[in-house]
Amino acid sequence: MTTVLITGATAGIGAAFARRLAGDGHDLVLVARDEERLGRHATELHDRHGVEVEVLPADLSQDEGIEAVEARLRDRERPVHLLVNNAGFGNKGGYLEVSLADELKMLKVHCEAVLRLTSAAAEGMRERKRGAVVNVASVAAFVPRGTYGASKSWVVQFTQGAARDLSGSGVRLMALCPGFVRTEFHERAGMGTDNVPGWLWLDADKVVAAALRDLSQGKTLSVPDPRYKAMTGLMKLAPRRVVSRASSTTGRKYGPK
């Protein structure tokens, strides 16, 4: 039996990872800010699947929160075999409409926390010659669209670069890039989604199933749906100015209202 640590574990893709991996018999360490909600989620998973579920309340926009999770990942007596860096959020508004403090908070969670937690986990995994890290990014990583997309682009580049550096060590790293997923993400950011076409939405459980399948196949990048695979493929081929114009138009049409 292995242990999985999941950040942002109480809702959306993080909760879907927790359900799937508990169902597969893995013990869990669940990380999120809301201790009460963490406790309820842990009890439900333990009672339903009979696995051990540890809760670790931590705010990854604060050094203290990151340090607490780093310490757990470095605990050699209780090794973590899979890390899922899922914690994240969006800000409503374009550049200069969002406060600099909120932009920096996003970079802290999406970039600094991902770097520090991946490093803390990978050190022990390399010693044991076994382990994996899934860093949740977004298809927004492939388009020039504000701080959110830029931070997710960093996650993709960092993850794939680190995967190359650790090739042959037994440590696998993969960036997961879903599109629109029905979670609490947009609601928390105050973003309206009524104008998003139904065909663009993905199911969190299916996203996780595809991600774990891609991880098992040794992929360093997972875009878990044929529709979004086609979109990202076109984005890579199209001239940058065309992608930028299309991104801006799409953002106005389907973005926050």
TADA-V787753 format. One line per field, one symbol per residue. phi: phi as a letter, one per 40 degrees, with the letter a starting at -180 (. if undefined). psi: psi as a letter, one per 30 degrees, with the letter a starting at -180 (. if undefined). burial: 1 if it has 24 or more other C-alpha atoms within 12 Angstrom, else 0. A space follows every 50 residues. Layout:
# TADA-V787753
phi=???
psi=???
burial=???
This chain:
# TADA-V787753
phi=.bbbbbcgccafccccccccccccgccbbbbacccccdccccccccccbg bcbcbbcabccbdccccccdcccccccbcbcabbcbdiabbchcdgcccc ccccccccccbcccccccccccdcccccfaiabbbcbaccccbcagcccc ccccdcccccccccccdgcgbbbacbbcccbcbcdccccgccbcccddcc cbcdccccdccccccccgcbbbbcadccdcccccccccddcccccccccc cccbccb
psi=klkkkklhfflbeeeeeeeeeeffgklkjkklejeeeeeeeeeeeeeefg lkjkkjkkjggkeeeeeeeeeefgjffikkfkkjjfklllkklakffkke eeeeeeeeeedeeeeeeeeeefeeeeefhkllkjjjblfffgkjiaeeee eeeeeeeeeeeeeeegkfffkkkkkkilbkkjageeeefgkkgfgkkeff klkeeeeeeeeeeeefggkfkjjhkeefeeeeeeefelkeeeeeeeeeee eeefak.
burial=01111111111111111111110001111111100001101100110000 11111111111000110111111100001111111111111110000000 01101111111111111111111111000111111111111111111111 11111111110110010001111111111111111100000010010000 11011111111101100111111110010011001000000010001000 1000110
